[in-house]
Amino acid sequence: MKFSTREIYYLIDACEYRIQSYEKALESSELTDDEYSDIVNDKGVLEILLSSLKKALPNEQ
C-alpha cells in the first residue's frame, strides 16, 4: 500500500497519540496482569510501526 506524505503524517500523529494513551493507562493501578501485558505488547507494535512510518517520509531538504 502506498501512502501520500500527508497520509503518513496523519498516521504518525495517530500512533503517537495512541502510544501516549497507552503510557497513561500503564500508570493505572487498576489494570489486571493480562490488561497490562496486552497494553505493553500493543504499545511495542505501535512503536515499531511509528518508526517505520517515520522512515517512509521523504527527506526534506
CHARMM-style PDB file with segment names, atoms N, HN, CA, C and O in Angstrom:
ATOM      1  N   MET     1       0.851  -1.158   0.000  1.00  0.00      PROA
ATOM      2  CA  MET     1       0.000   0.000   0.000  1.00  0.00      PROA
ATOM      3  C   MET     1       0.906   1.234   0.000  1.00  0.00      PROA
ATOM      4  O   MET     1       1.903   1.287   0.721  1.00  0.00      PROA
ATOM      5  N   LYS     2       0.553   2.197  -0.800  1.00  0.00      PROA
ATOM      6  HN  LYS     2      -0.256   2.153  -1.386  1.00  0.00      PROA
ATOM      7  CA  LYS     2       1.340   3.420  -0.911  1.00  0.00      PROA
ATOM      8  C   LYS     2       0.550   4.584  -0.325  1.00  0.00      PROA
ATOM      9  O   LYS     2      -0.615   4.793  -0.664  1.00  0.00      PROA
ATOM     10  N   PHE     3       1.201   5.340   0.557  1.00  0.00      PROA
ATOM     11  HN  PHE     3       2.148   5.171   0.832  1.00  0.00      PROA
ATOM     12  CA  PHE     3       0.561   6.472   1.203  1.00  0.00      PROA
ATOM     13  C   PHE     3       1.216   7.770   0.759  1.00  0.00      PROA
ATOM     14  O   PHE     3       2.414   7.814   0.482  1.00  0.00      PROA
ATOM     15  N   SER     4       0.422   8.814   0.696  1.00  0.00      PROA
ATOM     16  HN  SER     4      -0.552   8.779   0.921  1.00  0.00      PROA
ATOM     17  CA  SER     4       0.966  10.143   0.409  1.00  0.00      PROA
ATOM     18  C   SER     4       1.665  10.649   1.673  1.00  0.00      PROA
ATOM     19  O   SER     4       1.462  10.117   2.764  1.00  0.00      PROA
ATOM     20  N   THR     5       2.480  11.672   1.507  1.00  0.00      PROA
ATOM     21  HN  THR     5       2.645  12.105   0.621  1.00  0.00      PROA
ATOM     22  CA  THR     5       3.174  12.260   2.653  1.00  0.00      PROA
ATOM     23  C   THR     5       2.181  12.736   3.698  1.00  0.00      PROA
ATOM     24  O   THR     5       2.390  12.545   4.896  1.00  0.00      PROA
ATOM     25  N   ARG     6       1.118  13.345   3.251  1.00  0.00      PROA
ATOM     26  HN  ARG     6       0.947  13.499   2.278  1.00  0.00      PROA
ATOM     27  CA  ARG     6       0.093  13.833   4.194  1.00  0.00      PROA
ATOM     28  C   ARG     6      -0.525  12.679   4.982  1.00  0.00      PROA
ATOM     29  O   ARG     6      -0.747  12.798   6.187  1.00  0.00      PROA
ATOM     30  N   GLU     7      -0.799  11.580   4.315  1.00  0.00      PROA
ATOM     31  HN  GLU     7      -0.619  11.484   3.336  1.00  0.00      PROA
ATOM     32  CA  GLU     7      -1.368  10.416   4.987  1.00  0.00      PROA
ATOM     33  C   GLU     7      -0.382   9.829   6.002  1.00  0.00      PROA
ATOM     34  O   GLU     7      -0.786   9.394   7.081  1.00  0.00      PROA
ATOM     35  N   ILE     8       0.893   9.817   5.662  1.00  0.00      PROA
ATOM     36  HN  ILE     8       1.221  10.170   4.786  1.00  0.00      PROA
ATOM     37  CA  ILE     8       1.907   9.307   6.586  1.00  0.00      PROA
ATOM     38  C   ILE     8       1.948  10.172   7.841  1.00  0.00      PROA
ATOM     39  O   ILE     8       2.005   9.651   8.955  1.00  0.00      PROA
ATOM     40  N   TYR     9       1.920  11.500   7.662  1.00  0.00      PROA
ATOM     41  HN  TYR     9       1.874  11.923   6.757  1.00  0.00      PROA
ATOM     42  CA  TYR     9       1.901  12.395   8.826  1.00  0.00      PROA
ATOM     43  C   TYR     9       0.675  12.136   9.696  1.00  0.00      PROA
ATOM     44  O   TYR     9       0.771  12.159  10.923  1.00  0.00      PROA
ATOM     45  N   TYR    10      -0.465  11.893   9.075  1.00  0.00      PROA
ATOM     46  HN  TYR    10      -0.542  11.874   8.079  1.00  0.00      PROA
ATOM     47  CA  TYR    10      -1.683  11.603   9.821  1.00  0.00      PROA
ATOM     48  C   TYR    10      -1.523  10.316  10.630  1.00  0.00      PROA
ATOM     49  O   TYR    10      -1.911  10.262  11.797  1.00  0.00      PROA
ATOM     50  N   LEU    11      -0.957   9.289  10.015  1.00  0.00      PROA
ATOM     51  HN  LEU    11      -0.642   9.332   9.067  1.00  0.00      PROA
ATOM     52  CA  LEU    11      -0.754   8.014  10.701  1.00  0.00      PROA
ATOM     53  C   LEU    11       0.267   8.143  11.836  1.00  0.00      PROA
ATOM     54  O   LEU    11       0.100   7.538  12.896  1.00  0.00      PROA
ATOM     55  N   ILE    12       1.314   8.927  11.614  1.00  0.00      PROA
ATOM     56  HN  ILE    12       1.449   9.418  10.753  1.00  0.00      PROA
ATOM     57  CA  ILE    12       2.299   9.180  12.659  1.00  0.00      PROA
ATOM     58  C   ILE    12       1.635   9.847  13.855  1.00  0.00      PROA
ATOM     59  O   ILE    12       1.858   9.455  15.001  1.00  0.00      PROA
ATOM     60  N   ASP    13       0.827  10.847  13.584  1.00  0.00      PROA
ATOM     61  HN  ASP    13       0.646  11.166  12.653  1.00  0.00      PROA
ATOM     62  CA  ASP    13       0.128  11.560  14.651  1.00  0.00      PROA
ATOM     63  C   ASP    13      -0.787  10.613  15.428  1.00  0.00      PROA
ATOM     64  O   ASP    13      -0.845  10.672  16.656  1.00  0.00      PROA
ATOM     65  N   ALA    14      -1.487   9.754  14.724  1.00  0.00      PROA
ATOM     66  HN  ALA    14      -1.439   9.706  13.727  1.00  0.00      PROA
ATOM     67  CA  ALA    14      -2.394   8.804  15.368  1.00  0.00      PROA
ATOM     68  C   ALA    14      -1.617   7.806  16.230  1.00  0.00      PROA
ATOM     69  O   ALA    14      -2.044   7.480  17.337  1.00  0.00      PROA
ATOM     70  N   CYS    15      -0.497   7.329  15.736  1.00  0.00      PROA
ATOM     71  HN  CYS    15      -0.150   7.594  14.836  1.00  0.00      PROA
ATOM     72  CA  CYS    15       0.324   6.394  16.512  1.00  0.00      PROA
ATOM     73  C   CYS    15       0.867   7.063  17.767  1.00  0.00      PROA
ATOM     74  O   CYS    15       0.828   6.478  18.849  1.00  0.00      PROA
ATOM     75  N   GLU    16       1.370   8.278  17.629  1.00  0.00      PROA
ATOM     76  HN  GLU    16       1.401   8.753  16.749  1.00  0.00      PROA
ATOM     77  CA  GLU    16       1.914   8.999  18.781  1.00  0.00      PROA
ATOM     78  C   GLU    16       0.830   9.238  19.839  1.00  0.00      PROA
ATOM     79  O   GLU    16       1.082   9.105  21.037  1.00  0.00      PROA
ATOM     80  N   TYR    17      -0.361   9.588  19.389  1.00  0.00      PROA
ATOM     81  HN  TYR    17      -0.566   9.696  18.416  1.00  0.00      PROA
ATOM     82  CA  TYR    17      -1.472   9.816  20.317  1.00  0.00      PROA
ATOM     83  C   TYR    17      -1.811   8.526  21.062  1.00  0.00      PROA
ATOM     84  O   TYR    17      -2.012   8.540  22.276  1.00  0.00      PROA
ATOM     85  N   ARG    18      -1.874   7.422  20.337  1.00  0.00      PROA
ATOM     86  HN  ARG    18      -1.711   7.411  19.350  1.00  0.00      PROA
ATOM     87  CA  ARG    18      -2.247   6.151  20.960  1.00  0.00      PROA
ATOM     88  C   ARG    18      -1.165   5.667  21.914  1.00  0.00      PROA
ATOM     89  O   ARG    18      -1.474   5.109  22.967  1.00  0.00      PROA
ATOM     90  N   ILE    19       0.098   5.873  21.562  1.00  0.00      PROA
ATOM     91  HN  ILE    19       0.350   6.326  20.707  1.00  0.00      PROA
ATOM     92  CA  ILE    19       1.202   5.492  22.446  1.00  0.00      PROA
ATOM     93  C   ILE    19       1.107   6.271  23.751  1.00  0.00      PROA
ATOM     94  O   ILE    19       1.289   5.703  24.828  1.00  0.00      PROA
ATOM     95  N   GLN    20       0.823   7.566  23.664  1.00  0.00      PROA
ATOM     96  HN  GLN    20       0.675   8.028  22.789  1.00  0.00      PROA
ATOM     97  CA  GLN    20       0.657   8.381  24.867  1.00  0.00      PROA
ATOM     98  C   GLN    20      -0.510   7.869  25.715  1.00  0.00      PROA
ATOM     99  O   GLN    20      -0.433   7.830  26.943  1.00  0.00      PROA
ATOM    100  N   SER    21      -1.576   7.485  25.045  1.00  0.00      PROA
ATOM    101  HN  SER    21      -1.639   7.517  24.048  1.00  0.00      PROA
ATOM    102  CA  SER    21      -2.740   6.946  25.747  1.00  0.00      PROA
ATOM    103  C   SER    21      -2.381   5.653  26.483  1.00  0.00      PROA
ATOM    104  O   SER    21      -2.797   5.439  27.622  1.00  0.00      PROA
ATOM    105  N   TYR    22      -1.608   4.802  25.821  1.00  0.00      PROA
ATOM    106  HN  TYR    22      -1.270   4.976  24.896  1.00  0.00      PROA
ATOM    107  CA  TYR    22      -1.172   3.559  26.456  1.00  0.00      PROA
ATOM    108  C   TYR    22      -0.270   3.844  27.650  1.00  0.00      PROA
ATOM    109  O   TYR    22      -0.384   3.185  28.683  1.00  0.00      PROA
ATOM    110  N   GLU    23       0.625   4.820  27.518  1.00  0.00      PROA
ATOM    111  HN  GLU    23       0.718   5.356  26.678  1.00  0.00      PROA
ATOM    112  CA  GLU    23       1.527   5.160  28.618  1.00  0.00      PROA
ATOM    113  C   GLU    23       0.743   5.625  29.843  1.00  0.00      PROA
ATOM    114  O   GLU    23       1.085   5.269  30.971  1.00  0.00      PROA
ATOM    115  N   LYS    24      -0.294   6.409  29.628  1.00  0.00      PROA
ATOM    116  HN  LYS    24      -0.572   6.698  28.712  1.00  0.00      PROA
ATOM    117  CA  LYS    24      -1.140   6.848  30.743  1.00  0.00      PROA
ATOM    118  C   LYS    24      -1.870   5.660  31.363  1.00  0.00      PROA
ATOM    119  O   LYS    24      -1.989   5.564  32.584  1.00  0.00      PROA
ATOM    120  N   ALA    25      -2.351   4.766  30.522  1.00  0.00      PROA
ATOM    121  HN  ALA    25      -2.254   4.844  29.530  1.00  0.00      PROA
ATOM    122  CA  ALA    25      -3.071   3.598  31.029  1.00  0.00      PROA
ATOM    123  C   ALA    25      -2.157   2.709  31.863  1.00  0.00      PROA
ATOM    124  O   ALA    25      -2.596   2.112  32.847  1.00  0.00      PROA
ATOM    125  N   LEU    26      -0.885   2.618  31.472  1.00  0.00      PROA
ATOM    126  HN  LEU    26      -0.528   3.103  30.673  1.00  0.00      PROA
ATOM    127  CA  LEU    26       0.053   1.778  32.202  1.00  0.00      PROA
ATOM    128  C   LEU    26       0.343   2.317  33.602  1.00  0.00      PROA
ATOM    129  O   LEU    26       0.798   1.571  34.469  1.00  0.00      PROA
ATOM    130  N   GLU    27       0.088   3.586  33.826  1.00  0.00      PROA
ATOM    131  HN  GLU    27      -0.282   4.193  33.122  1.00  0.00      PROA
ATOM    132  CA  GLU    27       0.280   4.179  35.144  1.00  0.00      PROA
ATOM    133  C   GLU    27      -0.853   3.811  36.104  1.00  0.00      PROA
ATOM    134  O   GLU    27      -0.733   4.005  37.314  1.00  0.00      PROA
ATOM    135  N   SER    28      -1.932   3.290  35.572  1.00  0.00      PROA
ATOM    136  HN  SER    28      -2.030   3.132  34.589  1.00  0.00      PROA
ATOM    137  CA  SER    28      -3.095   2.941  36.386  1.00  0.00      PROA
ATOM    138  C   SER    28      -2.801   1.699  37.221  1.00  0.00      PROA
ATOM    139  O   SER    28      -2.194   0.739  36.747  1.00  0.00      PROA
ATOM    140  N   SER    29      -3.237   1.742  38.449  1.00  0.00      PROA
ATOM    141  HN  SER    29      -3.730   2.522  38.834  1.00  0.00      PROA
ATOM    142  CA  SER    29      -3.069   0.579  39.327  1.00  0.00      PROA
ATOM    143  C   SER    29      -4.263  -0.365  39.233  1.00  0.00      PROA
ATOM    144  O   SER    29      -4.320  -1.380  39.928  1.00  0.00      PROA
ATOM    145  N   GLU    30      -5.210  -0.023  38.373  1.00  0.00      PROA
ATOM    146  HN  GLU    30      -5.164   0.801  37.809  1.00  0.00      PROA
ATOM    147  CA  GLU    30      -6.431  -0.823  38.260  1.00  0.00      PROA
ATOM    148  C   GLU    30      -6.367  -1.873  37.153  1.00  0.00      PROA
ATOM    149  O   GLU    30      -7.346  -2.584  36.928  1.00  0.00      PROA
ATOM    150  N   LEU    31      -5.242  -1.982  36.464  1.00  0.00      PROA
ATOM    151  HN  LEU    31      -4.447  -1.404  36.647  1.00  0.00      PROA
ATOM    152  CA  LEU    31      -5.119  -2.941  35.378  1.00  0.00      PROA
ATOM    153  C   LEU    31      -4.832  -4.340  35.913  1.00  0.00      PROA
ATOM    154  O   LEU    31      -4.079  -4.518  36.870  1.00  0.00      PROA
ATOM    155  N   THR    32      -5.444  -5.312  35.279  1.00  0.00      PROA
ATOM    156  HN  THR    32      -6.056  -5.167  34.501  1.00  0.00      PROA
ATOM    157  CA  THR    32      -5.083  -6.696  35.600  1.00  0.00      PROA
ATOM    158  C   THR    32      -3.752  -7.000  34.917  1.00  0.00      PROA
ATOM    159  O   THR    32      -3.289  -6.234  34.072  1.00  0.00      PROA
ATOM    160  N   ASP    33      -3.150  -8.112  35.287  1.00  0.00      PROA
ATOM    161  HN  ASP    33      -3.526  -8.734  35.974  1.00  0.00      PROA
ATOM    162  CA  ASP    33      -1.883  -8.502  34.661  1.00  0.00      PROA
ATOM    163  C   ASP    33      -2.057  -8.705  33.156  1.00  0.00      PROA
ATOM    164  O   ASP    33      -1.186  -8.335  32.369  1.00  0.00      PROA
ATOM    165  N   ASP    34      -3.190  -9.295  32.763  1.00  0.00      PROA
ATOM    166  HN  ASP    34      -3.897  -9.595  33.403  1.00  0.00      PROA
ATOM    167  CA  ASP    34      -3.456  -9.519  31.339  1.00  0.00      PROA
ATOM    168  C   ASP    34      -3.611  -8.202  30.583  1.00  0.00      PROA
ATOM    169  O   ASP    34      -3.064  -8.040  29.492  1.00  0.00      PROA
ATOM    170  N   GLU    35      -4.350  -7.270  31.160  1.00  0.00      PROA
ATOM    171  HN  GLU    35      -4.794  -7.402  32.046  1.00  0.00      PROA
ATOM    172  CA  GLU    35      -4.534  -5.962  30.533  1.00  0.00      PROA
ATOM    173  C   GLU    35      -3.200  -5.234  30.393  1.00  0.00      PROA
ATOM    174  O   GLU    35      -2.901  -4.656  29.348  1.00  0.00      PROA
ATOM    175  N   TYR    36      -2.414  -5.272  31.448  1.00  0.00      PROA
ATOM    176  HN  TYR    36      -2.657  -5.742  32.297  1.00  0.00      PROA
ATOM    177  CA  TYR    36      -1.095  -4.621  31.435  1.00  0.00      PROA
ATOM    178  C   TYR    36      -0.232  -5.220  30.319  1.00  0.00      PROA
ATOM    179  O   TYR    36       0.391  -4.492  29.545  1.00  0.00      PROA
ATOM    180  N   SER    37      -0.205  -6.539  30.248  1.00  0.00      PROA
ATOM    181  HN  SER    37      -0.711  -7.130  30.876  1.00  0.00      PROA
ATOM    182  CA  SER    37       0.583  -7.231  29.232  1.00  0.00      PROA
ATOM    183  C   SER    37       0.113  -6.882  27.818  1.00  0.00      PROA
ATOM    184  O   SER    37       0.930  -6.632  26.931  1.00  0.00      PROA
ATOM    185  N   ASP    38      -1.195  -6.867  27.614  1.00  0.00      PROA
ATOM    186  HN  ASP    38      -1.859  -7.070  28.334  1.00  0.00      PROA
ATOM    187  CA  ASP    38      -1.751  -6.524  26.293  1.00  0.00      PROA
ATOM    188  C   ASP    38      -1.355  -5.112  25.885  1.00  0.00      PROA
ATOM    189  O   ASP    38      -0.988  -4.879  24.733  1.00  0.00      PROA
ATOM    190  N   ILE    39      -1.426  -4.177  26.814  1.00  0.00      PROA
ATOM    191  HN  ILE    39      -1.724  -4.367  27.749  1.00  0.00      PROA
ATOM    192  CA  ILE    39      -1.089  -2.788  26.504  1.00  0.00      PROA
ATOM    193  C   ILE    39       0.390  -2.656  26.179  1.00  0.00      PROA
ATOM    194  O   ILE    39       0.759  -1.953  25.239  1.00  0.00      PROA
ATOM    195  N   VAL    40       1.240  -3.327  26.951  1.00  0.00      PROA
ATOM    196  HN  VAL    40       0.940  -3.898  27.715  1.00  0.00      PROA
ATOM    197  CA  VAL    40       2.681  -3.282  26.681  1.00  0.00      PROA
ATOM    198  C   VAL    40       2.974  -3.838  25.290  1.00  0.00      PROA
ATOM    199  O   VAL    40       3.763  -3.263  24.539  1.00  0.00      PROA
ATOM    200  N   ASN    41       2.339  -4.951  24.951  1.00  0.00      PROA
ATOM    201  HN  ASN    41       1.698  -5.418  25.561  1.00  0.00      PROA
ATOM    202  CA  ASN    41       2.553  -5.557  23.631  1.00  0.00      PROA
ATOM    203  C   ASN    41       2.052  -4.647  22.513  1.00  0.00      PROA
ATOM    204  O   ASN    41       2.746  -4.443  21.517  1.00  0.00      PROA
ATOM    205  N   ASP    42       0.863  -4.108  22.675  1.00  0.00      PROA
ATOM    206  HN  ASP    42       0.299  -4.274  23.483  1.00  0.00      PROA
ATOM    207  CA  ASP    42       0.299  -3.224  21.649  1.00  0.00      PROA
ATOM    208  C   ASP    42       1.140  -1.960  21.488  1.00  0.00      PROA
ATOM    209  O   ASP    42       1.351  -1.488  20.371  1.00  0.00      PROA
ATOM    210  N   LYS    43       1.614  -1.417  22.598  1.00  0.00      PROA
ATOM    211  HN  LYS    43       1.442  -1.800  23.505  1.00  0.00      PROA
ATOM    212  CA  LYS    43       2.458  -0.229  22.555  1.00  0.00      PROA
ATOM    213  C   LYS    43       3.752  -0.525  21.796  1.00  0.00      PROA
ATOM    214  O   LYS    43       4.222   0.308  21.022  1.00  0.00      PROA
ATOM    215  N   GLY    44       4.318  -1.693  22.013  1.00  0.00      PROA
ATOM    216  HN  GLY    44       3.935  -2.370  22.643  1.00  0.00      PROA
ATOM    217  CA  GLY    44       5.526  -2.094  21.297  1.00  0.00      PROA
ATOM    218  C   GLY    44       5.311  -2.178  19.804  1.00  0.00      PROA
ATOM    219  O   GLY    44       6.153  -1.739  19.021  1.00  0.00      PROA
ATOM    220  N   VAL    45       4.183  -2.741  19.407  1.00  0.00      PROA
ATOM    221  HN  VAL    45       3.498  -3.097  20.043  1.00  0.00      PROA
ATOM    222  CA  VAL    45       3.856  -2.837  17.978  1.00  0.00      PROA
ATOM    223  C   VAL    45       3.698  -1.441  17.378  1.00  0.00      PROA
ATOM    224  O   VAL    45       4.187  -1.174  16.280  1.00  0.00      PROA
ATOM    225  N   LEU    46       3.021  -0.563  18.094  1.00  0.00      PROA
ATOM    226  HN  LEU    46       2.624  -0.781  18.985  1.00  0.00      PROA
ATOM    227  CA  LEU    46       2.836   0.811  17.613  1.00  0.00      PROA
ATOM    228  C   LEU    46       4.162   1.556  17.499  1.00  0.00      PROA
ATOM    229  O   LEU    46       4.351   2.341  16.570  1.00  0.00      PROA
ATOM    230  N   GLU    47       5.069   1.320  18.423  1.00  0.00      PROA
ATOM    231  HN  GLU    47       4.915   0.683  19.178  1.00  0.00      PROA
ATOM    232  CA  GLU    47       6.373   1.985  18.357  1.00  0.00      PROA
ATOM    233  C   GLU    47       7.166   1.518  17.130  1.00  0.00      PROA
ATOM    234  O   GLU    47       7.862   2.315  16.501  1.00  0.00      PROA
ATOM    235  N   ILE    48       7.062   0.246  16.797  1.00  0.00      PROA
ATOM    236  HN  ILE    48       6.497  -0.401  17.309  1.00  0.00      PROA
ATOM    237  CA  ILE    48       7.714  -0.264  15.589  1.00  0.00      PROA
ATOM    238  C   ILE    48       7.069   0.340  14.350  1.00  0.00      PROA
ATOM    239  O   ILE    48       7.767   0.759  13.427  1.00  0.00      PROA
ATOM    240  N   LEU    49       5.744   0.386  14.325  1.00  0.00      PROA
ATOM    241  HN  LEU    49       5.177   0.046  15.075  1.00  0.00      PROA
ATOM    242  CA  LEU    49       5.023   0.985  13.209  1.00  0.00      PROA
ATOM    243  C   LEU    49       5.389   2.453  13.059  1.00  0.00      PROA
ATOM    244  O   LEU    49       5.614   2.925  11.945  1.00  0.00      PROA
ATOM    245  N   LEU    50       5.450   3.177  14.166  1.00  0.00      PROA
ATOM    246  HN  LEU    50       5.267   2.793  15.072  1.00  0.00      PROA
ATOM    247  CA  LEU    50       5.802   4.591  14.153  1.00  0.00      PROA
ATOM    248  C   LEU    50       7.192   4.792  13.551  1.00  0.00      PROA
ATOM    249  O   LEU    50       7.394   5.693  12.737  1.00  0.00      PROA
ATOM    250  N   SER    51       8.128   3.973  13.942  1.00  0.00      PROA
ATOM    251  HN  SER    51       7.964   3.241  14.603  1.00  0.00      PROA
ATOM    252  CA  SER    51       9.487   4.058  13.408  1.00  0.00      PROA
ATOM    253  C   SER    51       9.487   3.829  11.897  1.00  0.00      PROA
ATOM    254  O   SER    51      10.166   4.546  11.162  1.00  0.00      PROA
ATOM    255  N   SER    52       8.741   2.850  11.438  1.00  0.00      PROA
ATOM    256  HN  SER    52       8.190   2.268  12.035  1.00  0.00      PROA
ATOM    257  CA  SER    52       8.649   2.559  10.001  1.00  0.00      PROA
ATOM    258  C   SER    52       8.014   3.708   9.231  1.00  0.00      PROA
ATOM    259  O   SER    52       8.460   4.056   8.138  1.00  0.00      PROA
ATOM    260  N   LEU    53       6.980   4.288   9.805  1.00  0.00      PROA
ATOM    261  HN  LEU    53       6.618   4.005  10.693  1.00  0.00      PROA
ATOM    262  CA  LEU    53       6.313   5.414   9.148  1.00  0.00      PROA
ATOM    263  C   LEU    53       7.248   6.611   9.034  1.00  0.00      PROA
ATOM    264  O   LEU    53       7.267   7.292   8.008  1.00  0.00      PROA
ATOM    265  N   LYS    54       8.018   6.866  10.074  1.00  0.00      PROA
ATOM    266  HN  LYS    54       8.003   6.313  10.907  1.00  0.00      PROA
ATOM    267  CA  LYS    54       8.948   7.995  10.040  1.00  0.00      PROA
ATOM    268  C   LYS    54      10.037   7.779   8.995  1.00  0.00      PROA
ATOM    269  O   LYS    54      10.483   8.730   8.354  1.00  0.00      PROA
ATOM    270  N   LYS    55      10.466   6.531   8.824  1.00  0.00      PROA
ATOM    271  HN  LYS    55      10.104   5.758   9.345  1.00  0.00      PROA
ATOM    272  CA  LYS    55      11.461   6.213   7.798  1.00  0.00      PROA
ATOM    273  C   LYS    55      10.883   6.367   6.392  1.00  0.00      PROA
ATOM    274  O   LYS    55      11.622   6.619   5.439  1.00  0.00      PROA
ATOM    275  N   ALA    56       9.562   6.215   6.261  1.00  0.00      PROA
ATOM    276  HN  ALA    56       8.962   6.010   7.035  1.00  0.00      PROA
ATOM    277  CA  ALA    56       8.905   6.301   4.957  1.00  0.00      PROA
ATOM    278  C   ALA    56       8.708   7.729   4.493  1.00  0.00      PROA
ATOM    279  O   ALA    56       8.374   7.963   3.332  1.00  0.00      PROA
ATOM    280  N   LEU    57       8.913   8.697   5.394  1.00  0.00      PROA
ATOM    281  HN  LEU    57       9.184   8.506   6.337  1.00  0.00      PROA
ATOM    282  CA  LEU    57       8.765  10.104   4.994  1.00  0.00      PROA
ATOM    283  C   LEU    57       9.851  10.493   4.018  1.00  0.00      PROA
ATOM    284  O   LEU    57      10.999  10.071   4.157  1.00  0.00      PROA
ATOM    285  N   PRO    58       9.500  11.289   3.039  1.00  0.00      PROA
ATOM    286  CA  PRO    58      10.531  11.765   2.120  1.00  0.00      PROA
ATOM    287  C   PRO    58      11.516  12.684   2.849  1.00  0.00      PROA
ATOM    288  O   PRO    58      11.141  13.415   3.765  1.00  0.00      PROA
ATOM    289  N   ASN    59      12.757  12.633   2.433  1.00  0.00      PROA
ATOM    290  HN  ASN    59      13.062  12.039   1.689  1.00  0.00      PROA
ATOM    291  CA  ASN    59      13.763  13.511   3.031  1.00  0.00      PROA
ATOM    292  C   ASN    59      13.468  14.947   2.665  1.00  0.00      PROA
ATOM    293  O   ASN    59      13.393  15.300   1.488  1.00  0.00      PROA
ATOM    294  N   GLU    60      13.300  15.776   3.687  1.00  0.00      PROA
ATOM    295  HN  GLU    60      13.361  15.490   4.643  1.00  0.00      PROA
ATOM    296  CA  GLU    60      13.025  17.191   3.440  1.00  0.00      PROA
ATOM    297  C   GLU    60      14.319  17.970   3.505  1.00  0.00      PROA
ATOM    298  O   GLU    60      15.033  17.917   4.507  1.00  0.00      PROA
ATOM    299  N   GLN    61      14.623  18.692   2.444  1.00  0.00      PROA
ATOM    300  HN  GLN    61      14.043  18.735   1.631  1.00  0.00      PROA
ATOM    301  CA  GLN    61      15.862  19.460   2.400  1.00  0.00      PROA
ATOM    302  C   GLN    61      15.591  20.892   2.059  1.00  0.00      PROA
ATOM    303  OT1 GLN    61      16.521  21.693   1.977  1.00  0.00      PROA
TER     304      GLN     61
END
